């Protein structure tokens, strides 16, 4: 399992032992997060309140990482769980691309942790996984998530209308993307600024 480290953060796959901290943060941030996330399937176990469902989630993410189809990381700041960042739907062949999603504890928002984590993830995606492109899709009114990509000056590719079903509604998303060529040009500066 990969662990990514910067000056303030450790990104590592979540394990069943992380359940108490993860559950506490997710429960405390329900209103902060639910409006930006897909609805859970009716009748499915709730990993926020069910330790076994969380362990199953960790196991599924571990298998996805072994298969190379997804790489999920818990974000730890000062040793405390603070959020997640995921590189998902990794596609090989001529596409060599993946999608990034992230969330952070509202109590930690605005401290620059997520841009730092995204730069770490970019280095991993381009330098270790040898991907060509990653995309971050953000609901236009989600100012906090937009601020992450804007701080890093990640390219805006325009709005995809009714792109994803979020909290029961088909939401437009702004697509931001960075390619390996852009990483070659900008990666060193991004790492120096954000990772240390």
C-alpha positions, 0 to 999 in steps of 0.5 A, spaced: 500 500 500 502 506 498 503 512 503 504 519 500 508 524 505 508 532 505 511 537 510 504 537 514 500 531 511 500 523 511 496 520 505 495 513 506 489 507 505 484 507 510 484 501 514 478 498 519 482 501 525 480 508 522 473 507 523 472 511 530 476 517 527 472 516 520 465 515 523 466 521 528 468 526 522 463 523 517 457 524 522 460 531 525 460 533 517 454 530 515 450 537 513 457 540 510 458 533 505 451 530 503 449 536 498 456 534 494 455 527 494 451 521 491 446 518 495 447 512 498 443 506 495 436 505 499 437 499 504 445 498 503 449 498 510 452 505 512 459 505 513 459 511 517 455 507 523 456 500 521 464 498 523 463 492 519 460 496 513 466 500 513 471 494 514 468 492 507 469 499 504 476 498 506 477 491 503 474 493 497 478 499 496 484 495 497 482 490 492 481 496 487 488 498 489 491 491 487 487 491 481 490 498 479 483 501 478 482 506 484 487 509 489 484 511 495 487 515 501 485 518 508 488 524 509 491 525 516 494 532 519 498 532 525 496 525 526 489 526 526 484 524 520 481 530 516 478 527 510 479 523 504 482 524 497 481 518 491 484 517 484 478 513 481 476 510 475 483 509 472 483 507 465 489 504 461 490 503 454 490 510 450 486 514 455 491 513 461 487 517 465 483 518 472 478 522 476 480 525 483 475 526 488 476 529 495 473 532 501 475 535 508 473 536 515 469 542 515 473 544 521 480 543 517 477 547 511 481 553 509 488 551 512 491 549 505 491 541 506 487 539 500 491 543 495 497 540 498 494 533 498 492 534 491 499 536 489 501 529 492 496 525 488 498 529 482 506 527 483 503 519 485 499 519 478 504 522 474 511 519 476 509 513 479 502 510 476 505 514 469 498 516 467 497 522 462 491 526 465 487 527 471 480 530 472 477 534 477 469 535 477 466 540 481 459 543 482 460 550 480 456 553 487 461 548 491 466 554 492 470 550 497 472 545 492 473 550 486 478 554 491 482 548 491 483 547 484 484 555 483 489 555 488 493 550 484 491 554 477 489 547 474 486 548 467 478 549 467 475 545 461 468 548 461 462 545 464 459 538 463 451 539 463 448 534 468 454 530 469 453 526 475 447 525 480 449 528 486 444 528 492 438 526 488 439 531 482 443 531 476 448 536 477 452 540 472 460 540 473 466 544 471 471 539 469 478 541 471 484 537 468 492 537 468 496 532 464 503 529 464 506 535 460 503 540 464 506 536 470 513 536 467 512 544 466 509 545 473 510 540 478 517 542 481 514 549 482 507 546 485 511 541 489 516 546 492 510 551 494 505 546 497 509 539 499 516 542 501 
